[in-house]
Amino acid sequence: MMNIMPQKIVNSDESLLFSKWVEDMQKNPSFEQIKQDQLQYKTKEFYHSIVNSLHSDAIESFNFKAFEPLLNIWHTVLAEQRTRGFTIKDTAMLIFSLKGSLMRFLEQNSEFATHQLTKMNQLLDVLGLLTFEMYSTEKETVIEEKNEQIQYFLKHQLDTGNYFLSASAAMQAVYRAIGLVLENDISVLLEGESGTGKDLIATLIHANSKRKNAPFITLNCGAIPKDLVESELFGHEKGAFTGALEQRIGKFELAQNGTIFLDEIGELSLDLQVKLLRVIQNKEIERIGGKNKIIVNTRIIAATNKNLKDEVDHRRFRLDLYYRLNVFPIRIPSLRERKEDIVPLADFFIKKYAPEYNPKVKNLSVDAKIELENQFWEGNIRELENAIQRAILLTSGDTIHSDAFSQYPSQTQRILVSSCAQHHDVISLDQLEKNAMLNAISVTEGNIKKAAQALGISRTTFYNKAKKYKIHLGE
């Protein structure tokens, strides 16, 4: 790493102050979230800025004539810290931390109380006062804006499409968070287990944002072969690589003026993370095999079921990209954390799928509701949705009973066993499987596709097993 400290400073007693300051910060819990190597590097830049200011001839004394140069120094320090990712609050903490270290240093080393360090102490007083006042004003403004946005969200008639809008306390907290980002283009990171509905939350944000009339483009970074993801994101020119028979427009271009939803962002390879970071920073892309830069105006919503901070610590995810994406994180709770939503969600899925799969089904029995509320739902809403679909297919009456569900995963065995229990005979696995197929054919009125789906097998497997068990499927 290049030594950014001027030689005059490195060889002076002021370097002892810098070492003391770093030592103090390492003990300060306020800086625990910053890695030690980054803390020293970034604070060295800050210290460099302060020390260089001391050598300015414009601030020999702090009187009225010095006020304008002080403001210039203050604005420069703030601007530089912003480019390094520090907020006004962070900068204020750095200033007061350095001020405290300087005072303790001078108390313990009075022989180093030089004119230069005394002038630094005075400069820090002024910079600290200005920065703290600016932070206080900014904080009040942010709080006022957030309160207005929360009220707007709570009163606003959300476009929820055909999606289920939860009334649980856990999800109300999520909706309040969404309310803070509807009227701006801030990047959002949705965190949560698989199946919690992160894609629906992303859709909800876009549908109620100022970009709602522009495209909403999605890309699952984990569902596409790694060698094709770059082309999916940025597009390619004809002949760019083997198989590129024509020009392809990438997702970022397709999402122009709209929103791009990058699902499973933690699956993105490190080399593509670099390219994505460059797109976020420069707001431009270059198709594979292309020579022209293309300006893009897209809002990014990313989602992950991984702990990206752990991925960063294990060097599987870039820190700089993490901070770019993690501007406004929203955690989506698991279904286990919102049990009051389970039955309403199940009712929602019955209304959604029964007309297509089995119009006779209307509701859940009491025992079915109890069964659903006591399952673990490791797959969250997606697992519940699948379970309801299967239950609809396997129910002969208008009410779904608990026998339509197993503990995990859903199976048809309990229905079949209960129907044969009166015979007190041991049923072979083949017979159980044959009975399951016959039951599925009956419930779906001979629709092989739906019957196979209900049993969780492909149509090809269904046909093979029907042949094995000599089940006549008709023409």
Beta strands, then each sheet from edge to edge (+ up, - down):
strand 1: 188-191
strand 2: 216-220
strand 3: 235-236
strand 4: 248-249
strand 5: 259-263
strand 6: 284-285
strand 7: 294-295
strand 8: 299-304
strand 9: 328-331
strand 10: 363-364
strand 11: 399-400
sheet 1: 2+ 5+ 8+ 1+ 9+
sheet 2: 3+ 4-
sheet 3: 6+ 7-
sheet 4: 10+ 11+
end
